[in-house]
Amino acid sequence: MAAKSGALLLTDDAIFPVLAGLSAIKNLASEVVVEDDDVVVITQCGSLGEKLPMESGSLDVVVSVWKAPELVGEQWLEEISRVLKPGGRILIQTPLPSAEQDKLNSTLKRKLLVSGFLEVQALELKSLLSHEDVQSVTIEGKKASWSLGSSFPIKRAVKTVPKIQIDDESDLIDEDSLLTEEDLMKPQLPPVGDCEVGSTRKACKNCVCGRAEAEEKVQKLGPTAEQINNPQSACGNCGLGDAFRCGGCPYKGLPPFKLGEKVSLPGNFLVADI
């Protein structure tokens, strides 16, 4: 058996036109059928101290008409929300001069939204109370279908990873078979000089660049007469002795001397070692 529908006509005026209120309810909630004996009318609601004598969640529709827009406050909207069923409808209408219509329209919408009502919108509805030369602003809203503090599970979309079927009998490619004989060969590095580099370069022990042969040739030739009579040094170390001379120095084996002065050869310099 369906729950019984109920409606409330609420105003701060001394009277409320019930027929006009019922007509507004039919336009507001066409899916809700409200009988005349299920409608409660409360006038001069300012004397109630912002408390309604109804059980929580007992009404489907509340039509509230206010002569004084400033009385529509947070406390009254919370009380109306309390007596409405989840998904119940609210209609608020208040008369005002046309110059302030847009301002009051946005103010009432904001109040309903802050109080938790959904689908808040303005309606083109004739004034339910008779006021001469005064337009009315009508705002509709809907109470949320869920109750405060309730919980419900959130279904998350599960992303499934597509399964890849591998045929064990399929031919697999051996990575090594992709390599050629050239790829497997050890790379040949370009030849580089293996002798010491610097102002006193000399041949290495395993010299292959030809520097060792050149040094040996210089040693076999020995110093010339010009080098003996007028010794010169490109590096400046030839006159200091063998400890400071490079491997290819023509003065190697000679005593120290001063550059530009004749080298004094020892008496046995030209005597063979053997």
C-alpha positions as CSV (number, residue, x, y, z in Angstrom):
1,M,0.0,0.0,0.0
2,A,1.4,3.4,-1.0
3,A,2.2,5.9,1.7
4,K,-0.4,8.6,2.1
5,S,0.5,12.0,0.6
6,G,0.3,15.2,2.5
7,A,0.7,18.9,1.9
8,L,1.1,22.1,3.9
9,L,0.0,25.6,3.0
10,L,2.0,28.0,5.1
11,T,1.8,31.8,5.3
12,D,2.5,34.7,7.7
13,D,-0.7,36.4,6.5
14,A,-4.1,36.0,8.3
15,I,-5.7,34.0,5.5
16,F,-4.6,31.6,2.8
17,P,-6.6,30.9,-0.3
18,V,-6.8,27.1,-0.2
19,L,-8.1,26.7,-3.8
20,A,-5.2,28.7,-5.2
21,G,-2.8,26.7,-3.0
22,L,-4.2,23.3,-4.3
23,S,-3.8,24.6,-7.9
24,A,-0.2,25.5,-7.2
25,I,0.4,22.0,-5.7
26,K,-0.9,20.3,-8.8
27,N,1.4,22.4,-11.0
28,L,4.3,21.8,-8.7
29,A,4.1,18.0,-8.2
30,S,2.0,16.4,-10.9
31,E,3.1,12.9,-9.8
32,V,1.7,13.5,-6.3
33,V,-2.0,13.2,-5.7
34,V,-3.1,15.2,-2.7
35,E,-6.7,15.0,-1.5
36,D,-8.3,18.0,0.1
37,D,-8.5,16.3,3.5
38,D,-4.7,15.7,3.4
39,V,-3.9,19.5,3.3
40,V,-2.9,21.3,6.4
41,V,-3.2,25.1,6.4
42,I,-1.2,27.3,8.8
43,T,-1.7,31.0,8.9
44,Q,0.2,33.7,10.9
45,C,3.1,31.2,11.1
46,G,5.3,33.9,12.7
47,S,3.8,33.0,16.0
48,L,5.1,29.5,15.9
49,G,8.7,30.4,16.7
50,E,10.0,28.8,13.5
51,K,8.7,25.3,14.6
52,L,6.1,23.3,12.7
53,P,3.7,20.9,14.5
54,M,4.4,18.0,12.1
55,E,6.4,14.8,12.3
56,S,9.7,14.7,10.3
57,G,9.4,13.4,6.8
58,S,5.6,13.4,6.8
59,L,4.8,15.8,3.9
60,D,5.2,15.7,0.1
61,V,4.7,19.3,-0.7
62,V,5.0,22.6,1.2
63,V,3.6,25.8,-0.3
64,S,4.8,28.8,1.6
65,V,3.6,32.4,0.9
66,W,5.2,35.3,2.8
67,K,4.2,38.9,2.9
68,A,7.6,39.8,4.4
69,P,10.5,38.3,2.4
70,E,13.0,39.0,5.2
71,L,11.2,36.3,7.4
72,V,12.3,33.6,5.0
73,G,15.4,32.6,6.9
74,E,17.7,29.6,7.4
75,Q,15.7,28.4,10.4
76,W,12.4,28.3,8.6
77,L,13.9,26.5,5.6
78,E,15.5,23.9,7.8
79,E,12.2,23.3,9.5
80,I,10.4,22.9,6.2
81,S,13.1,20.5,5.0
82,R,12.6,18.5,8.2
83,V,8.9,17.9,7.7
84,L,9.3,17.1,4.0
85,K,9.8,13.5,2.8
86,P,12.9,12.7,0.8
87,G,12.3,14.0,-2.7
88,G,9.5,16.3,-1.4
89,R,8.8,19.7,-3.1
90,I,8.9,23.2,-1.7
91,L,7.4,26.3,-3.2
92,I,8.1,29.8,-1.8
93,Q,6.3,32.9,-3.0
94,T,6.7,36.4,-1.8
95,P,5.4,39.7,-3.3
96,L,7.7,42.6,-4.0
97,P,8.0,45.7,-6.1
98,S,9.1,44.9,-9.7
99,A,12.3,46.9,-9.3
100,E,13.6,44.4,-6.7
101,Q,12.4,41.3,-8.5
102,D,15.8,40.1,-9.9
103,K,17.6,40.8,-6.6
104,L,15.1,38.9,-4.4
105,N,14.9,36.1,-7.0
106,S,18.6,35.4,-6.7
107,T,18.5,35.8,-2.9
108,L,15.8,33.2,-2.4
109,K,17.5,30.8,-4.8
110,R,20.7,31.1,-2.8
111,K,18.9,30.5,0.5
112,L,17.3,27.3,-0.8
113,L,20.6,26.0,-2.2
114,V,22.4,26.7,1.1
115,S,19.7,24.8,3.0
116,G,20.3,21.7,0.9
117,F,17.5,21.9,-1.7
118,L,18.1,20.7,-5.2
119,E,16.8,21.7,-8.7
120,V,16.1,25.2,-7.5
121,Q,14.4,27.3,-10.1
122,A,12.1,30.3,-10.6
123,L,8.5,29.8,-11.7
124,E,6.0,32.0,-13.6
125,L,3.1,31.7,-11.2
126,K,0.3,34.1,-10.4
127,S,0.3,35.6,-6.9
128,L,-1.6,33.4,-4.5
129,L,-2.4,36.3,-2.2
130,S,-4.2,39.4,-3.5
131,H,-1.9,42.4,-3.6
132,E,-2.5,45.3,-5.9
133,D,0.3,46.6,-8.1
134,V,2.8,44.1,-6.6
135,Q,4.5,41.3,-8.5
136,S,5.4,38.0,-6.9
137,V,8.5,35.9,-7.0
138,T,8.1,32.2,-6.9
139,I,10.9,29.7,-6.3
140,E,10.7,25.9,-6.5
141,G,13.0,23.4,-4.9
142,K,13.3,19.7,-4.2
143,K,14.6,17.9,-1.1
144,A,17.3,15.4,-1.6
145,S,16.1,11.8,-1.9
146,W,18.8,10.7,0.6
147,S,18.7,11.4,4.3
148,L,21.4,13.3,6.2
149,G,24.0,10.9,7.6
150,S,23.0,8.0,5.4
151,S,25.6,6.0,3.6
152,F,25.6,4.0,0.4
153,P,28.2,2.0,-1.5
154,I,29.9,3.6,-4.6
155,K,30.4,1.2,-7.4
156,R,33.7,1.6,-9.0
157,A,34.3,0.7,-12.6
158,V,36.7,-2.3,-12.7
159,K,39.1,-2.2,-15.5
160,T,39.8,-5.6,-16.8
161,V,43.1,-6.4,-18.5
162,P,42.6,-8.3,-21.7
163,K,43.9,-11.8,-21.6
164,I,46.6,-12.7,-24.1
165,Q,46.6,-16.3,-25.2
166,I,50.0,-17.7,-26.1
167,D,50.2,-20.7,-28.3
168,D,53.0,-23.0,-27.0
169,E,53.4,-24.5,-30.4
170,S,54.0,-21.2,-32.1
171,D,57.5,-20.6,-33.5
172,L,59.6,-18.3,-31.3
173,I,62.4,-16.3,-32.8
174,D,65.9,-16.8,-31.3
175,E,67.4,-13.4,-30.7
176,D,70.9,-14.7,-31.4
177,S,69.8,-15.8,-34.8
178,L,69.2,-12.2,-35.7
179,L,72.9,-11.4,-35.3
180,T,75.3,-11.7,-38.2
181,E,78.9,-12.8,-38.1
182,E,80.0,-9.1,-38.4
183,D,77.9,-8.2,-35.4
184,L,79.6,-10.9,-33.4
185,M,83.1,-9.8,-34.3
186,K,85.1,-7.8,-31.7
187,P,85.2,-4.1,-32.9
188,Q,88.5,-2.9,-34.1
189,L,89.5,0.3,-32.5
190,P,91.4,2.9,-34.6
191,P,95.2,2.9,-34.0
192,V,96.4,5.6,-31.7
193,G,99.8,6.7,-30.5
194,D,100.8,4.8,-27.4
195,C,103.8,7.0,-26.4
196,E,103.8,9.5,-23.6
197,V,102.4,12.9,-24.4
198,G,104.0,16.1,-23.2
199,S,106.9,18.4,-23.6
200,T,109.3,15.4,-22.9
201,R,107.5,12.7,-24.9
202,K,109.3,9.4,-25.2
203,A,108.7,5.9,-26.6
204,C,106.7,3.4,-24.5
205,K,108.1,0.0,-23.6
206,N,105.8,-1.6,-26.3
207,C,106.0,1.2,-28.7
208,V,104.3,0.5,-32.1
209,C,104.1,4.0,-33.5
210,G,107.7,4.3,-34.7
211,R,109.0,6.6,-31.9
212,A,111.3,4.0,-30.4
213,E,113.0,3.4,-33.8
214,A,113.5,7.1,-34.2
215,E,115.0,7.5,-30.8
216,E,117.3,4.5,-31.4
217,K,118.5,6.1,-34.7
218,V,119.3,9.4,-32.9
219,Q,121.3,7.5,-30.3
220,K,123.3,5.7,-32.9
221,L,124.2,8.8,-34.8
222,G,125.3,10.8,-31.7
223,P,125.7,14.6,-31.5
224,T,127.1,16.5,-34.5
225,A,130.0,18.9,-34.3
226,E,127.6,21.8,-34.4
227,Q,125.7,20.4,-31.5
228,I,128.9,19.9,-29.6
229,N,130.3,23.4,-30.3
230,N,127.1,25.4,-30.0
231,P,124.6,23.3,-28.1
232,Q,121.0,24.4,-28.2
233,S,117.9,22.9,-26.6
234,A,114.3,23.2,-27.7
235,C,113.0,22.1,-24.3
236,G,115.6,23.8,-22.2
237,N,116.5,20.7,-20.2
238,C,119.3,19.3,-22.4
239,G,122.1,21.1,-20.5
240,L,120.8,19.9,-17.1
241,G,122.0,16.3,-17.5
242,D,120.5,12.9,-18.4
243,A,118.1,13.0,-15.5
244,F,116.2,15.9,-17.2
245,R,116.7,14.8,-20.8
246,C,114.0,13.1,-22.9
247,G,114.5,9.7,-24.5
248,G,115.5,11.1,-27.9
249,C,117.8,13.8,-26.7
250,P,121.1,14.0,-28.9
251,Y,123.0,15.0,-25.8
252,K,122.1,11.9,-23.8
253,G,125.2,10.5,-22.1
254,L,127.0,13.9,-22.1
255,P,127.9,15.9,-19.0
256,P,125.8,18.9,-18.1
257,F,126.6,22.1,-20.0
258,K,125.6,25.7,-20.6
259,L,123.5,26.4,-23.6
260,G,125.6,28.2,-26.3
261,E,129.0,27.0,-24.8
262,K,131.0,24.2,-26.2
263,V,130.3,20.8,-24.6
264,S,133.4,19.5,-22.7
265,L,133.6,15.8,-23.7
266,P,135.4,13.4,-21.3
267,G,138.6,11.8,-22.4
268,N,137.1,8.3,-22.8
269,F,134.0,9.5,-24.6
270,L,135.0,8.0,-28.0
271,V,136.4,4.8,-26.5
272,A,134.3,1.8,-27.2
273,D,132.6,0.2,-24.2
274,I,133.7,-3.2,-25.5
